[in-house]
Amino acid sequence: MPLKEDPSCLGESRLTAIQRLNSMRKRLSRDKEYLSLYEKFLQEYEDLGHMREIKADGSLVLFYMTHHGVYRPEKSATKLRTVFNASSSSTSRKSLNSIKFNGGLVHEDLFSIMVRFRKHKYAFTTDGYRENVSHDKHTSGANVFEKNSVEEGHRRTIKNVRVNYSNLRHTAPVVLSDCYMYDILSGSESIEEVIELQHQLIDMFKTAGMHLHKWCGNLPEITSNLQEAESIELHAFSDASEKAYGSSIYLKSISPLGEVKVCLVTTKSRVSPLKQIYIPRLELCGAVLAAKLMKKVKEALNLHITAVHFSSDLTIVISWIHRKSRELKTFVANRVSKIPQLSSCDQWHHIASEQNPADVLSRGLLPEELRDDSLCWHGPELLQSTYSTTVISQPTQRDDFNCELRVSVRTLETLLLNSKNFDFFNHLMDLCNNYFKIRHIVSYIYRFIENCRSKAKKRGPLTTSEVNDAET
């Protein structure tokens, strides 16, 4: 295996390994079945060539990798799984895992696989019976280190698929995209394709010395065929409260006959920060979460999406999104700047609070109430017809909107000129009636204000831009 440091940096690990071995022996001695399964595993491991005995003559750098069993007597298939611990620290506070390079991801993330799994009309799951374990060796002189690597076996299985099974246009993508370690979650649009896919997967994994079992499938009556849809839309809703904020995404499909079907794709929620933040800011956090979650769902589904919509029940959030981030204060500006990177401002709409399904995420619901909540599982009624929303393009005039606007020099000028207690303009006219002199006085006032607010101080003669700003 590739190492970041010389293996001689590893300290003594034998004493820790012996202590854990004695502890495990006590545990095994109390359960005869557990002991029998463990002995059988170790014997099989040696027979398969996955481990071998070495003689410690002092010439080798040794690291003792401890292992323990995860015993589930209630399981029918695999009652014992053995876990090897290469992260146990030696006396030098370093372990084998800490000095080796980590490999990259060899499969997609589980969230994407689960979302894509739900789009199939006929879906199934299966599990690999035995890992394809391979030997990773690092040799330096007389030093030989062996580690059983499931990840490397998975990489080789995938490489084998790319080389030998590229002609199987249905099966190869399943192994490359719908396989998480050796759990497969996939499906197809016809029973015939599913059966063919099952046979091909079994044959394919047999060549890697693996067996697929725990097959499980769904019933055709509870599925919908997305491939027949004329239009597929994704709708994201966000909401927030003092306790939490979150987003839920729904898929809306319209058949050529005009039949509308809406289903919940996924939800995500987060606990509100301990530091008290007022609701509009939390609602904005929910909107950012909705935009990020939508991007992830679109990539995972890999479907032709005809339209994407986002909805919030707070008009202030919609107004902030239509503002330029530089016009807003830091907290709001940082989050508003992320939304245009993930969506278009025209995709954001306002929805009434009572029709917002994300309200469940922010306020919570009892399990018995959640089970029968049609709004949560199927979205608002407006999704069943033509999507009609109120687009807020003009900023609202509420105080909690205005308090997030930056106090610009132009705003300060307006406040000064409109002040009832101090008629600034008339006072300047009393001092001087020369227009050019008044323009320079106002320019220096603006410079003074900017120097008070900025670390970079402006000095010297007025620039043309400063004079033009004062004049306008």
Secondary structure, DSSP 8 states (H G I E B T S, - for coil): --BSS-GGG----HHHHHHHHHHHHHHHHT-HHHHHHHHHHHHHHHHTTS-------SSS-----EEEEEE-TT-SS--EEEEEE-----TTS--HHHHB------S--HHHHHHHHTT-SEEEEEEESS---EEEEEEETTEEEEEEEHHHHHHHHHHHHHHHSTT-TTHHHHHHHSEETTEEEEEESSHHHHHHHHHHHHHHHHTTT--EEEEEE--GGG---GGG-SEEEEEEEEEE-SSEEEEEEEEEEE-TT--EEEEEEEEEEEE--SS---HHHHHHHHHHHHHHHHHHHHHHH-----EEEEEES-HHHHHHHTS-GGGB-HHHHHHHTTHHHHS-GGGEEE--GGG-TTHHHHH---HHHHHT-HHHHH--GGGGSS---B---S----HHHHTTB---HHHHHHHHHT-SS--HHHHHHHH---HHHHHHHHHHHHHHHHHHH-SS---SS--HHHHHHHH-
